[in-house]
Amino acid sequence: MTRGSKQRFVVLAAGILVFVTVALAWESIWSWIRCQYLFAYVGENAHGQREYRHRQTGAVFVRLPGGRPSRRRWRRIPSAAKAIWR
């Protein structure tokens, strides 16, 4: 490989990396913009969770924390309720 071809390769690889980064970021940014357009922040409910109102229908949604649920809470639920969810 000559010096000129190495430079072209580096420029091409950097361009592809920038394109992929912008494409992935755009997906995240677009979903946030769409969410801001579709939903209006109402406030927090009695449990401290954020509530949003769908602008078109007026339905209220609660934003739940992400992540994996804890198994400790599952153990505290009565067995009759567990049977319903299974």
N, C-alpha and C positions, 0 to 999 in steps of 0.2 A: 504494500500500500504506500502510495506517495503521500507527501505532506498535504497536498491539496485535497486528495480524496479523504484523508482522515478528518480534515476540517469540515468537509461537506457532510460526512457521516455524523460528526458531533452536532452540527447545526440541524440536520434532519432529525436526529434523535431528540434534541432539545425542543424542536418544534412539535414533534409528536407528543412529548411529555406535557408541554403547555396546553396543547389541544385537548388531551385527555383530562387534564386537571380542570380546565374551564368547563368541559362538558359535564363532569361529575359535580362540580360546584353549581352549575346552572340548574341541574335537577333539584338540588336542595333549595336553592334560592327561589326557583319557580314555585315549588310546593309551599314555601313560606308566604310568598306573595299571594298565591291563590287562597290560602287559609285566611289571610288578613282581609281579603275581599269578600269571602263567603261568610265569615263569622265575626260577630261583634263581642268584645269582652264585656261580661255582665258584672263580675266581681267574684268573691269567694263565698262558698256555701258554709254551712255550719261546721263541716269537717275540715275546712281549710283548703279544699280543692277549688281550682279555678273553673268558672262556668262561662260558657260561650253560647251566644244565641245565633242560630242560623238566620241570616238576614232575609232570605226568601220565604221560609216557612214559619219562622218564629220558634222552632223547636229549640230547647235548651239542652246543651251537652256539657258533660263534666269531663275535664281533662284529668285522666288518671296517671299516676306516676308509672314510668316505664321500668323495665327490669324484670327479673325473675321473681315470681311470688315466693314468699317464705313458707316453708313447710310447718313452721311453728304455729302459724295462725290456723292452718288446716287441722292440726291436732285439737285445737280448742273448739272447733265447730262440732255441734252434736251429730251423732251418727245418723239420725233421721234426715238431717239436711244434707249430709254427704251422699246418702242414697239417692237423693233427687238429682244431684249434679253428676253422678256417674252414669 
